């Protein structure tokens, strides 16, 4: 369901996305999971553009920092307990 549709139904959600400086880390994580190079290239070319779109969204945001996984970021902002 696109974000706009979720909002139109009154669904509250928080968005999380890695900062662009994490690009190499995410490319390596994709390789480690067995992703093909086409997917890895897509990560490389899209992360900056998608980050800009992410920042423009009106939702609450969590920016995933270098070396973090989503779980780490959720713990850092107090959504999850360790």
PDB file with one MODEL, atoms N, CA, C and O in Angstrom:
MODEL        1
ATOM      1  N   UNK A   1       0.851  -1.171   0.000  1.00  0.00           N
ATOM      2  CA  UNK A   1       0.000   0.000   0.000  1.00  0.00           C
ATOM      3  C   UNK A   1       0.903   1.242   0.000  1.00  0.00           C
ATOM      4  O   UNK A   1       1.753   1.373   0.880  1.00  0.00           O
ATOM      5  N   UNK A   2       0.740   2.137  -0.948  1.00  0.00           N
ATOM      6  CA  UNK A   2       1.564   3.361  -0.984  1.00  0.00           C
ATOM      7  C   UNK A   2       1.348   4.207   0.276  1.00  0.00           C
ATOM      8  O   UNK A   2       0.305   4.123   0.924  1.00  0.00           O
ATOM      9  N   UNK A   3       2.336   5.007   0.600  1.00  0.00           N
ATOM     10  CA  UNK A   3       2.283   5.823   1.806  1.00  0.00           C
ATOM     11  C   UNK A   3       1.063   6.736   1.843  1.00  0.00           C
ATOM     12  O   UNK A   3       0.426   6.873   2.887  1.00  0.00           O
ATOM     13  N   UNK A   4       0.729   7.362   0.713  1.00  0.00           N
ATOM     14  CA  UNK A   4      -0.404   8.282   0.678  1.00  0.00           C
ATOM     15  C   UNK A   4      -1.706   7.551   1.001  1.00  0.00           C
ATOM     16  O   UNK A   4      -2.569   8.089   1.694  1.00  0.00           O
ATOM     17  N   UNK A   5      -1.842   6.340   0.504  1.00  0.00           N
ATOM     18  CA  UNK A   5      -3.051   5.564   0.764  1.00  0.00           C
ATOM     19  C   UNK A   5      -3.124   5.173   2.242  1.00  0.00           C
ATOM     20  O   UNK A   5      -4.197   5.205   2.845  1.00  0.00           O
ATOM     21  N   UNK A   6      -1.999   4.811   2.810  1.00  0.00           N
ATOM     22  CA  UNK A   6      -1.979   4.477   4.238  1.00  0.00           C
ATOM     23  C   UNK A   6      -2.409   5.685   5.057  1.00  0.00           C
ATOM     24  O   UNK A   6      -3.189   5.554   6.000  1.00  0.00           O
ATOM     25  N   UNK A   7      -1.903   6.858   4.701  1.00  0.00           N
ATOM     26  CA  UNK A   7      -2.286   8.075   5.420  1.00  0.00           C
ATOM     27  C   UNK A   7      -3.770   8.359   5.254  1.00  0.00           C
ATOM     28  O   UNK A   7      -4.431   8.768   6.209  1.00  0.00           O
ATOM     29  N   UNK A   8      -4.309   8.147   4.040  1.00  0.00           N
ATOM     30  CA  UNK A   8      -5.733   8.420   3.794  1.00  0.00           C
ATOM     31  C   UNK A   8      -6.636   7.521   4.628  1.00  0.00           C
ATOM     32  O   UNK A   8      -7.772   7.893   4.923  1.00  0.00           O
ATOM     33  N   UNK A   9      -6.152   6.348   5.011  1.00  0.00           N
ATOM     34  CA  UNK A   9      -6.902   5.444   5.875  1.00  0.00           C
ATOM     35  C   UNK A   9      -6.626   5.714   7.352  1.00  0.00           C
ATOM     36  O   UNK A   9      -7.141   5.008   8.219  1.00  0.00           O
ATOM     37  N   UNK A  10      -5.821   6.726   7.639  1.00  0.00           N
ATOM     38  CA  UNK A  10      -5.529   7.068   9.020  1.00  0.00           C
ATOM     39  C   UNK A  10      -4.538   6.130   9.689  1.00  0.00           C
ATOM     40  O   UNK A  10      -4.488   6.052  10.917  1.00  0.00           O
ATOM     41  N   UNK A  11      -3.749   5.417   8.893  1.00  0.00           N
ATOM     42  CA  UNK A  11      -2.752   4.500   9.436  1.00  0.00           C
ATOM     43  C   UNK A  11      -1.502   5.296   9.802  1.00  0.00           C
ATOM     44  O   UNK A  11      -0.865   5.902   8.940  1.00  0.00           O
ATOM     45  N   UNK A  12      -1.162   5.286  11.080  1.00  0.00           N
ATOM     46  CA  UNK A  12       0.053   5.960  11.536  1.00  0.00           C
ATOM     47  C   UNK A  12       1.238   5.019  11.357  1.00  0.00           C
ATOM     48  O   UNK A  12       1.145   3.828  11.654  1.00  0.00           O
ATOM     49  N   UNK A  13       2.329   5.549  10.880  1.00  0.00           N
ATOM     50  CA  UNK A  13       3.526   4.747  10.730  1.00  0.00           C
ATOM     51  C   UNK A  13       4.755   5.633  10.803  1.00  0.00           C
ATOM     52  O   UNK A  13       4.706   6.829  10.514  1.00  0.00           O
ATOM     53  N   UNK A  14       5.838   5.024  11.191  1.00  0.00           N
ATOM     54  CA  UNK A  14       7.130   5.700  11.269  1.00  0.00           C
ATOM     55  C   UNK A  14       7.985   5.140  10.141  1.00  0.00           C
ATOM     56  O   UNK A  14       7.976   3.938   9.875  1.00  0.00           O
ATOM     57  N   UNK A  15       8.712   6.012   9.494  1.00  0.00           N
ATOM     58  CA  UNK A  15       9.566   5.590   8.393  1.00  0.00           C
ATOM     59  C   UNK A  15      11.016   5.513   8.860  1.00  0.00           C
ATOM     60  O   UNK A  15      11.467   6.332   9.661  1.00  0.00           O
ATOM     61  N   UNK A  16      11.729   4.533   8.355  1.00  0.00           N
ATOM     62  CA  UNK A  16      13.155   4.392   8.668  1.00  0.00           C
ATOM     63  C   UNK A  16      13.913   4.201   7.365  1.00  0.00           C
ATOM     64  O   UNK A  16      13.469   3.484   6.468  1.00  0.00           O
ATOM     65  N   UNK A  17      15.061   4.853   7.278  1.00  0.00           N
ATOM     66  CA  UNK A  17      15.891   4.745   6.072  1.00  0.00           C
ATOM     67  C   UNK A  17      17.332   5.047   6.465  1.00  0.00           C
ATOM     68  O   UNK A  17      17.580   5.883   7.334  1.00  0.00           O
ATOM     69  N   UNK A  18      18.275   4.373   5.829  1.00  0.00           N
ATOM     70  CA  UNK A  18      19.684   4.637   6.163  1.00  0.00           C
ATOM     71  C   UNK A  18      20.172   5.947   5.553  1.00  0.00           C
ATOM     72  O   UNK A  18      19.753   6.335   4.463  1.00  0.00           O
ATOM     73  N   UNK A  19      21.063   6.619   6.277  1.00  0.00           N
ATOM     74  CA  UNK A  19      21.659   7.814   5.684  1.00  0.00           C
ATOM     75  C   UNK A  19      22.560   7.379   4.528  1.00  0.00           C
ATOM     76  O   UNK A  19      23.112   6.279   4.551  1.00  0.00           O
ATOM     77  N   UNK A  20      22.708   8.238   3.520  1.00  0.00           N
ATOM     78  CA  UNK A  20      23.478   7.861   2.326  1.00  0.00           C
ATOM     79  C   UNK A  20      24.912   7.421   2.607  1.00  0.00           C
ATOM     80  O   UNK A  20      25.486   6.675   1.814  1.00  0.00           O
ATOM     81  N   UNK A  21      25.497   7.859   3.706  1.00  0.00           N
ATOM     82  CA  UNK A  21      26.863   7.435   4.011  1.00  0.00           C
ATOM     83  C   UNK A  21      26.939   5.935   4.297  1.00  0.00           C
ATOM     84  O   UNK A  21      28.032   5.378   4.394  1.00  0.00           O
ATOM     85  N   UNK A  22      25.791   5.283   4.430  1.00  0.00           N
ATOM     86  CA  UNK A  22      25.730   3.835   4.682  1.00  0.00           C
ATOM     87  C   UNK A  22      25.739   3.020   3.389  1.00  0.00           C
ATOM     88  O   UNK A  22      25.663   1.792   3.432  1.00  0.00           O
ATOM     89  N   UNK A  23      25.828   3.681   2.260  1.00  0.00           N
ATOM     90  CA  UNK A  23      25.677   3.016   0.963  1.00  0.00           C
ATOM     91  C   UNK A  23      26.571   1.791   0.805  1.00  0.00           C
ATOM     92  O   UNK A  23      26.087   0.716   0.450  1.00  0.00           O
ATOM     93  N   UNK A  24      27.855   1.939   1.063  1.00  0.00           N
ATOM     94  CA  UNK A  24      28.785   0.806   0.894  1.00  0.00           C
ATOM     95  C   UNK A  24      28.422  -0.356   1.818  1.00  0.00           C
ATOM     96  O   UNK A  24      28.499  -1.522   1.431  1.00  0.00           O
ATOM     97  N   UNK A  25      28.030  -0.020   3.030  1.00  0.00           N
ATOM     98  CA  UNK A  25      27.632  -1.040   4.000  1.00  0.00           C
ATOM     99  C   UNK A  25      26.404  -1.801   3.493  1.00  0.00           C
ATOM    100  O   UNK A  25      26.361  -3.029   3.573  1.00  0.00           O
ATOM    101  N   UNK A  26      25.428  -1.094   2.983  1.00  0.00           N
ATOM    102  CA  UNK A  26      24.215  -1.748   2.486  1.00  0.00           C
ATOM    103  C   UNK A  26      24.483  -2.559   1.225  1.00  0.00           C
ATOM    104  O   UNK A  26      23.877  -3.610   1.017  1.00  0.00           O
ATOM    105  N   UNK A  27      25.382  -2.075   0.392  1.00  0.00           N
ATOM    106  CA  UNK A  27      25.759  -2.853  -0.793  1.00  0.00           C
ATOM    107  C   UNK A  27      26.417  -4.162  -0.363  1.00  0.00           C
ATOM    108  O   UNK A  27      26.130  -5.214  -0.933  1.00  0.00           O
ATOM    109  N   UNK A  28      27.299  -4.104   0.641  1.00  0.00           N
ATOM    110  CA  UNK A  28      27.958  -5.311   1.112  1.00  0.00           C
ATOM    111  C   UNK A  28      26.975  -6.257   1.799  1.00  0.00           C
ATOM    112  O   UNK A  28      27.059  -7.473   1.630  1.00  0.00           O
ATOM    113  N   UNK A  29      26.054  -5.705   2.564  1.00  0.00           N
ATOM    114  CA  UNK A  29      25.037  -6.548   3.197  1.00  0.00           C
ATOM    115  C   UNK A  29      24.218  -7.292   2.139  1.00  0.00           C
ATOM    116  O   UNK A  29      23.893  -8.467   2.306  1.00  0.00           O
ATOM    117  N   UNK A  30      23.890  -6.597   1.054  1.00  0.00           N
ATOM    118  CA  UNK A  30      23.139  -7.242  -0.026  1.00  0.00           C
ATOM    119  C   UNK A  30      23.956  -8.376  -0.638  1.00  0.00           C
ATOM    120  O   UNK A  30      23.431  -9.463  -0.879  1.00  0.00           O
ATOM    121  N   UNK A  31      25.226  -8.128  -0.886  1.00  0.00           N
ATOM    122  CA  UNK A  31      26.095  -9.185  -1.430  1.00  0.00           C
ATOM    123  C   UNK A  31      26.174 -10.367  -0.467  1.00  0.00           C
ATOM    124  O   UNK A  31      26.100 -11.524  -0.881  1.00  0.00           O
ATOM    125  N   UNK A  32      26.326 -10.062   0.820  1.00  0.00           N
ATOM    126  CA  UNK A  32      26.430 -11.122   1.831  1.00  0.00           C
ATOM    127  C   UNK A  32      25.169 -11.981   1.884  1.00  0.00           C
ATOM    128  O   UNK A  32      25.235 -13.168   2.204  1.00  0.00           O
ATOM    129  N   UNK A  33      24.025 -11.382   1.573  1.00  0.00           N
ATOM    130  CA  UNK A  33      22.761 -12.135   1.553  1.00  0.00           C
ATOM    131  C   UNK A  33      22.574 -12.892   0.245  1.00  0.00           C
ATOM    132  O   UNK A  33      21.605 -13.634   0.088  1.00  0.00           O
ATOM    133  N   UNK A  34      23.498 -12.706  -0.694  1.00  0.00           N
ATOM    134  CA  UNK A  34      23.409 -13.427  -1.959  1.00  0.00           C
ATOM    135  C   UNK A  34      22.688 -12.681  -3.068  1.00  0.00           C
ATOM    136  O   UNK A  34      22.316 -13.284  -4.075  1.00  0.00           O
ATOM    137  N   UNK A  35      22.483 -11.376  -2.900  1.00  0.00           N
ATOM    138  CA  UNK A  35      21.820 -10.594  -3.941  1.00  0.00           C
ATOM    139  C   UNK A  35      22.700 -10.534  -5.185  1.00  0.00           C
ATOM    140  O   UNK A  35      23.928 -10.546  -5.098  1.00  0.00           O
ATOM    141  N   UNK A  36      22.050 -10.468  -6.335  1.00  0.00           N
ATOM    142  CA  UNK A  36      22.815 -10.362  -7.575  1.00  0.00           C
ATOM    143  C   UNK A  36      23.343  -8.934  -7.737  1.00  0.00           C
ATOM    144  O   UNK A  36      22.891  -8.011  -7.059  1.00  0.00           O
ATOM    145  N   UNK A  37      24.295  -8.772  -8.635  1.00  0.00           N
ATOM    146  CA  UNK A  37      24.933  -7.462  -8.806  1.00  0.00           C
ATOM    147  C   UNK A  37      23.970  -6.407  -9.333  1.00  0.00           C
ATOM    148  O   UNK A  37      24.165  -5.217  -9.085  1.00  0.00           O
ATOM    149  N   UNK A  38      22.941  -6.819 -10.051  1.00  0.00           N
ATOM    150  CA  UNK A  38      21.935  -5.858 -10.518  1.00  0.00           C
ATOM    151  C   UNK A  38      21.262  -5.196  -9.310  1.00  0.00           C
ATOM    152  O   UNK A  38      21.063  -3.981  -9.292  1.00  0.00           O
ATOM    153  N   UNK A  39      20.917  -5.995  -8.314  1.00  0.00           N
ATOM    154  CA  UNK A  39      20.303  -5.451  -7.105  1.00  0.00           C
ATOM    155  C   UNK A  39      21.290  -4.552  -6.362  1.00  0.00           C
ATOM    156  O   UNK A  39      20.922  -3.475  -5.894  1.00  0.00           O
ATOM    157  N   UNK A  40      22.536  -4.993  -6.256  1.00  0.00           N
ATOM    158  CA  UNK A  40      23.563  -4.210  -5.558  1.00  0.00           C
ATOM    159  C   UNK A  40      23.744  -2.856  -6.256  1.00  0.00           C
ATOM    160  O   UNK A  40      23.882  -1.834  -5.584  1.00  0.00           O
ATOM    161  N   UNK A  41      23.746  -2.837  -7.566  1.00  0.00           N
ATOM    162  CA  UNK A  41      23.876  -1.578  -8.330  1.00  0.00           C
ATOM    163  C   UNK A  41      22.673  -0.674  -8.078  1.00  0.00           C
ATOM    164  O   UNK A  41      22.806   0.548  -7.998  1.00  0.00           O
ATOM    165  N   UNK A  42      21.496  -1.288  -7.953  1.00  0.00           N
ATOM    166  CA  UNK A  42      20.289  -0.505  -7.680  1.00  0.00           C
ATOM    167  C   UNK A  42      20.413   0.175  -6.314  1.00  0.00           C
ATOM    168  O   UNK A  42      20.033   1.336  -6.166  1.00  0.00           O
ATOM    169  N   UNK A  43      20.934  -0.532  -5.330  1.00  0.00           N
ATOM    170  CA  UNK A  43      21.173   0.072  -4.016  1.00  0.00           C
ATOM    171  C   UNK A  43      22.107   1.270  -4.180  1.00  0.00           C
ATOM    172  O   UNK A  43      21.858   2.344  -3.634  1.00  0.00           O
ATOM    173  N   UNK A  44      23.166   1.072  -4.927  1.00  0.00           N
ATOM    174  CA  UNK A  44      24.157   2.134  -5.124  1.00  0.00           C
ATOM    175  C   UNK A  44      23.549   3.367  -5.779  1.00  0.00           C
ATOM    176  O   UNK A  44      23.830   4.490  -5.362  1.00  0.00           O
ATOM    177  N   UNK A  45      22.726   3.172  -6.794  1.00  0.00           N
ATOM    178  CA  UNK A  45      22.201   4.315  -7.546  1.00  0.00           C
ATOM    179  C   UNK A  45      20.957   4.943  -6.916  1.00  0.00           C
ATOM    180  O   UNK A  45      20.671   6.114  -7.165  1.00  0.00           O
ATOM    181  N   UNK A  46      20.221   4.192  -6.113  1.00  0.00           N
ATOM    182  CA  UNK A  46      18.954   4.697  -5.603  1.00  0.00           C
ATOM    183  C   UNK A  46      19.012   5.252  -4.186  1.00  0.00           C
ATOM    184  O   UNK A  46      18.134   6.025  -3.803  1.00  0.00           O
ATOM    185  N   UNK A  47      20.001   4.890  -3.409  1.00  0.00           N
ATOM    186  CA  UNK A  47      19.968   5.254  -1.989  1.00  0.00           C
ATOM    187  C   UNK A  47      19.936   6.768  -1.779  1.00  0.00           C
ATOM    188  O   UNK A  47      19.216   7.241  -0.899  1.00  0.00           O
ATOM    189  N   UNK A  48      20.689   7.534  -2.553  1.00  0.00           N
ATOM    190  CA  UNK A  48      20.696   8.991  -2.392  1.00  0.00           C
ATOM    191  C   UNK A  48      19.344   9.598  -2.771  1.00  0.00           C
ATOM    192  O   UNK A  48      18.792  10.412  -2.030  1.00  0.00           O
ATOM    193  N   UNK A  49      18.818   9.197  -3.924  1.00  0.00           N
ATOM    194  CA  UNK A  49      17.529   9.716  -4.395  1.00  0.00           C
ATOM    195  C   UNK A  49      16.414   9.321  -3.438  1.00  0.00           C
ATOM    196  O   UNK A  49      15.580  10.153  -3.079  1.00  0.00           O
ATOM    197  N   UNK A  50      16.392   8.079  -3.029  1.00  0.00           N
ATOM    198  CA  UNK A  50      15.351   7.618  -2.109  1.00  0.00           C
ATOM    199  C   UNK A  50      15.451   8.320  -0.757  1.00  0.00           C
ATOM    200  O   UNK A  50      14.433   8.563  -0.109  1.00  0.00           O
ATOM    201  N   UNK A  51      16.660   8.644  -0.331  1.00  0.00           N
ATOM    202  CA  UNK A  51      16.838   9.359   0.932  1.00  0.00           C
ATOM    203  C   UNK A  51      16.218  10.751   0.846  1.00  0.00           C
ATOM    204  O   UNK A  51      15.569  11.206   1.788  1.00  0.00           O
ATOM    205  N   UNK A  52      16.416  11.415  -0.273  1.00  0.00           N
ATOM    206  CA  UNK A  52      15.818  12.746  -0.467  1.00  0.00           C
ATOM    207  C   UNK A  52      14.293  12.658  -0.419  1.00  0.00           C
ATOM    208  O   UNK A  52      13.643  13.513   0.183  1.00  0.00           O
ATOM    209  N   UNK A  53      13.719  11.635  -1.046  1.00  0.00           N
ATOM    210  CA  UNK A  53      12.266  11.433  -1.004  1.00  0.00           C
ATOM    211  C   UNK A  53      11.812  11.132   0.423  1.00  0.00           C
ATOM    212  O   UNK A  53      10.785  11.640   0.873  1.00  0.00           O
ATOM    213  N   UNK A  54      12.574  10.311   1.126  1.00  0.00           N
ATOM    214  CA  UNK A  54      12.294   9.959   2.512  1.00  0.00           C
ATOM    215  C   UNK A  54      12.206  11.215   3.369  1.00  0.00           C
ATOM    216  O   UNK A  54      11.273  11.361   4.158  1.00  0.00           O
ATOM    217  N   UNK A  55      13.171  12.126   3.221  1.00  0.00           N
ATOM    218  CA  UNK A  55      13.201  13.340   4.033  1.00  0.00           C
ATOM    219  C   UNK A  55      11.983  14.223   3.809  1.00  0.00           C
ATOM    220  O   UNK A  55      11.588  14.963   4.710  1.00  0.00           O
ATOM    221  N   UNK A  56      11.383  14.160   2.628  1.00  0.00           N
ATOM    222  CA  UNK A  56      10.224  14.994   2.299  1.00  0.00           C
ATOM    223  C   UNK A  56       8.904  14.431   2.829  1.00  0.00           C
ATOM    224  O   UNK A  56       7.886  15.123   2.800  1.00  0.00           O
ATOM    225  N   UNK A  57       8.906  13.204   3.305  1.00  0.00           N
ATOM    226  CA  UNK A  57       7.680  12.594   3.818  1.00  0.00           C
ATOM    227  C   UNK A  57       7.287  13.255   5.139  1.00  0.00           C
ATOM    228  O   UNK A  57       8.152  13.600   5.944  1.00  0.00           O
ATOM    229  N   UNK A  58       5.974  13.431   5.362  1.00  0.00           N
ATOM    230  CA  UNK A  58       5.533  14.108   6.586  1.00  0.00           C
ATOM    231  C   UNK A  58       5.564  13.234   7.845  1.00  0.00           C
ATOM    232  O   UNK A  58       5.339  13.735   8.947  1.00  0.00           O
ATOM    233  N   UNK A  59       5.832  11.974   7.699  1.00  0.00           N
ATOM    234  CA  UNK A  59       5.815  11.065   8.854  1.00  0.00           C
ATOM    235  C   UNK A  59       7.003  11.289   9.765  1.00  0.00           C
ATOM    236  O   UNK A  59       7.998  11.912   9.395  1.00  0.00           O
ATOM    237  N   UNK A  60       6.864  10.751  10.984  1.00  0.00           N
ATOM    238  CA  UNK A  60       8.005  10.678  11.888  1.00  0.00           C
ATOM    239  C   UNK A  60       9.054   9.794  11.214  1.00  0.00           C
ATOM    240  O   UNK A  60       8.713   8.810  10.557  1.00  0.00           O
ATOM    241  N   UNK A  61      10.326  10.147  11.377  1.00  0.00           N
ATOM    242  CA  UNK A  61      11.394   9.435  10.682  1.00  0.00           C
ATOM    243  C   UNK A  61      12.464   8.955  11.646  1.00  0.00           C
ATOM    244  O   UNK A  61      12.739   9.582  12.670  1.00  0.00           O
ATOM    245  N   UNK A  62      13.056   7.831  11.292  1.00  0.00           N
ATOM    246  CA  UNK A  62      14.231   7.316  11.982  1.00  0.00           C
ATOM    247  C   UNK A  62      15.318   7.191  10.924  1.00  0.00           C
ATOM    248  O   UNK A  62      15.145   6.502   9.919  1.00  0.00           O
ATOM    249  N   UNK A  63      16.418   7.850  11.156  1.00  0.00           N
ATOM    250  CA  UNK A  63      17.543   7.758  10.231  1.00  0.00           C
ATOM    251  C   UNK A  63      18.510   6.722  10.773  1.00  0.00           C
ATOM    252  O   UNK A  63      19.042   6.864  11.874  1.00  0.00           O
ATOM    253  N   UNK A  64      18.730   5.678   9.988  1.00  0.00           N
ATOM    254  CA  UNK A  64      19.629   4.600  10.385  1.00  0.00           C
ATOM    255  C   UNK A  64      21.060   5.053  10.135  1.00  0.00           C
ATOM    256  O   UNK A  64      21.411   5.454   9.026  1.00  0.00           O
ATOM    257  N   UNK A  65      21.863   4.987  11.157  1.00  0.00           N
ATOM    258  CA  UNK A  65      23.237   5.492  11.103  1.00  0.00           C
ATOM    259  C   UNK A  65      24.211   4.396  10.651  1.00  0.00           C
ATOM    260  O   UNK A  65      23.875   3.212  10.681  1.00  0.00           O
ATOM    261  N   UNK A  66      25.427   4.802  10.229  1.00  0.00           N
ATOM    262  CA  UNK A  66      26.422   3.820   9.803  1.00  0.00           C
ATOM    263  C   UNK A  66      26.650   2.748  10.872  1.00  0.00           C
ATOM    264  O   UNK A  66      26.780   3.045  12.059  1.00  0.00           O
ATOM    265  N   UNK A  67      26.693   1.499  10.416  1.00  0.00           N
ATOM    266  CA  UNK A  67      26.937   0.380  11.305  1.00  0.00           C
ATOM    267  C   UNK A  67      25.699  -0.134  12.027  1.00  0.00           C
ATOM    268  O   UNK A  67      25.749  -1.185  12.666  1.00  0.00           O
ATOM    269  N   UNK A  68      24.589   0.593  11.934  1.00  0.00           N
ATOM    270  CA  UNK A  68      23.358   0.169  12.591  1.00  0.00           C
ATOM    271  C   UNK A  68      22.522  -0.726  11.685  1.00  0.00           C
ATOM    272  O   UNK A  68      22.579  -0.639  10.458  1.00  0.00           O
ATOM    273  N   UNK A  69      21.755  -1.575  12.323  1.00  0.00           N
ATOM    274  CA  UNK A  69      20.676  -2.293  11.661  1.00  0.00           C
ATOM    275  C   UNK A  69      19.390  -1.643  12.149  1.00  0.00           C
ATOM    276  O   UNK A  69      19.413  -0.848  13.089  1.00  0.00           O
ATOM    277  N   UNK A  70      18.275  -1.973  11.520  1.00  0.00           N
ATOM    278  CA  UNK A  70      16.999  -1.385  11.921  1.00  0.00           C
ATOM    279  C   UNK A  70      16.746  -1.605  13.406  1.00  0.00           C
ATOM    280  O   UNK A  70      16.323  -0.686  14.108  1.00  0.00           O
ATOM    281  N   UNK A  71      16.999  -2.809  13.884  1.00  0.00           N
ATOM    282  CA  UNK A  71      16.779  -3.097  15.305  1.00  0.00           C
ATOM    283  C   UNK A  71      17.590  -2.152  16.189  1.00  0.00           C
ATOM    284  O   UNK A  71      17.082  -1.661  17.198  1.00  0.00           O
ATOM    285  N   UNK A  72      18.844  -1.892  15.820  1.00  0.00           N
ATOM    286  CA  UNK A  72      19.686  -0.975  16.592  1.00  0.00           C
ATOM    287  C   UNK A  72      19.070   0.424  16.637  1.00  0.00           C
ATOM    288  O   UNK A  72      19.041   1.060  17.691  1.00  0.00           O
ATOM    289  N   UNK A  73      18.579   0.898  15.494  1.00  0.00           N
ATOM    290  CA  UNK A  73      17.988   2.227  15.422  1.00  0.00           C
ATOM    291  C   UNK A  73      16.709   2.300  16.258  1.00  0.00           C
ATOM    292  O   UNK A  73      16.451   3.306  16.918  1.00  0.00           O
ATOM    293  N   UNK A  74      15.911   1.229  16.226  1.00  0.00           N
ATOM    294  CA  UNK A  74      14.676   1.211  17.017  1.00  0.00           C
ATOM    295  C   UNK A  74      14.985   1.209  18.519  1.00  0.00           C
ATOM    296  O   UNK A  74      14.239   1.796  19.302  1.00  0.00           O
ATOM    297  N   UNK A  75      16.054   0.567  18.915  1.00  0.00           N
ATOM    298  CA  UNK A  75      16.490   0.590  20.315  1.00  0.00           C
ATOM    299  C   UNK A  75      16.994   2.000  20.664  1.00  0.00           C
ATOM    300  O   UNK A  75      16.674   2.542  21.722  1.00  0.00           O
ATOM    301  N   UNK A  76      17.784   2.579  19.757  1.00  0.00           N
ATOM    302  CA  UNK A  76      18.352   3.914  20.000  1.00  0.00           C
ATOM    303  C   UNK A  76      17.266   4.960  20.239  1.00  0.00           C
ATOM    304  O   UNK A  76      17.421   5.823  21.103  1.00  0.00           O
ATOM    305  N   UNK A  77      16.164   4.893  19.480  1.00  0.00           N
ATOM    306  CA  UNK A  77      15.108   5.896  19.624  1.00  0.00           C
ATOM    307  C   UNK A  77      14.056   5.517  20.654  1.00  0.00           C
ATOM    308  O   UNK A  77      13.101   6.263  20.869  1.00  0.00           O
ATOM    309  N   UNK A  78      14.224   4.364  21.293  1.00  0.00           N
ATOM    310  CA  UNK A  78      13.344   3.980  22.382  1.00  0.00           C
ATOM    311  C   UNK A  78      12.078   3.225  21.991  1.00  0.00           C
ATOM    312  O   UNK A  78      11.184   3.053  22.819  1.00  0.00           O
ATOM    313  N   UNK A  79      11.990   2.776  20.748  1.00  0.00           N
ATOM    314  CA  UNK A  79      10.817   2.018  20.321  1.00  0.00           C
ATOM    315  C   UNK A  79      10.929   0.573  20.802  1.00  0.00           C
ATOM    316  O   UNK A  79       9.935  -0.029  21.206  1.00  0.00           O
ATOM    317  N   UNK A  80      12.127   0.026  20.758  1.00  0.00           N
ATOM    318  CA  UNK A  80      12.381  -1.328  21.263  1.00  0.00           C
ATOM    319  C   UNK A  80      13.252  -1.237  22.496  1.00  0.00           C
ATOM    320  O   UNK A  80      14.043  -0.308  22.659  1.00  0.00           O
ATOM    321  N   UNK A  81      13.093  -2.206  23.343  1.00  0.00           N
ATOM    322  CA  UNK A  81      13.973  -2.326  24.509  1.00  0.00           C
ATOM    323  C   UNK A  81      14.982  -3.413  24.227  1.00  0.00           C
ATOM    324  O   UNK A  81      14.664  -4.416  23.588  1.00  0.00           O
ATOM    325  N   UNK A  82      16.185  -3.219  24.696  1.00  0.00           N
ATOM    326  CA  UNK A  82      17.251  -4.190  24.489  1.00  0.00           C
ATOM    327  C   UNK A  82      17.093  -5.392  25.373  1.00  0.00           C
ATOM    328  O   UNK A  82      17.913  -6.309  25.322  1.00  0.00           O
TER     329      UNK A  82
ENDMDL
END
